[in-house]
Amino acid sequence: MTPFRTRARRTLVLALTTLMIAPAWATHRSEAEAAIAAARAAHERAVEAGAEVAETAALIERAAGLLPSRQYTKAVGLAEQALAQDTHAYEQTQRDEPEPGAAAAEAAIAAAEAARARADTVGGEWRDTAKMIAEAQGLARAGDFEAAVALAERARRQGELGHAQALRERDADFPDYIRQP
C-alpha cells in the first residue's frame, strides 16, 4: 500500500470512530431539566434555612433560558454550579458546633496579642509581631487552625522576648564615643 492510502485509511478510521463516540458525550434535554430541578430544590431549601445565595437564582434562570436554544451541556454546568453554592450555604447554616481547632487557635491568638501588648507597654514590641498575629487571624478565618496556632505561638514568643529585651536594655546608655556633643 502507498503511504497516501495508509494515511487516508487512518484518517477515515479516526473520523468514523470520532463520529461513533461523540453522541455518548452529548447532554440531553432530560439531563439538563433534571439538573435544573435539583438546583431549584436546593435553592428552595437554602431559602427556607435563611442561607440564600443571591447569585444562584440568576444562575438557575440562565440555565433554564438555555433550554430553547439546545445548549444542554452549558445549562447543566450552570445548574450544577448553583446547586453546589446553595448546598454549601445550607450546610454552613446547619453547623451548630464550632469547627475543631477553632478554640485552640482563638486562645493562641489571644495569648499572642496579650504578649504583644505587654511588650508594647515597655517599648519592646518587635516589628513583625502584629503582622504575624493578623496573619494568624486570617488563617483561623480560612479554617487552617493548625497553621494559625503555630504562627500565633511564634508571635507570642516574640512578644515575650521583646518585653524581656526592653527590660534588659532599659538602663543601657550609649557609650561616650557615640554621643554627639
Secondary structure, 3 states (H helix, E strand, C coil): CCHHHHHHHHHHHHHHHHHHHHHHHCCCHHHHHHHHHHHHHHHHHHHHCCCCCHHHHHHHHHHHHCCCCCCHHHHHHHHHHHHHHHHHHHHHHHCCCCCCCHHHHHHHHHHHHHHHHHHHHCCCCCCCHHHHHHHHHHHHHCCCHHHHHHHHHHHHHHHHHHHHHHHHCCCCCCCCCCCCC
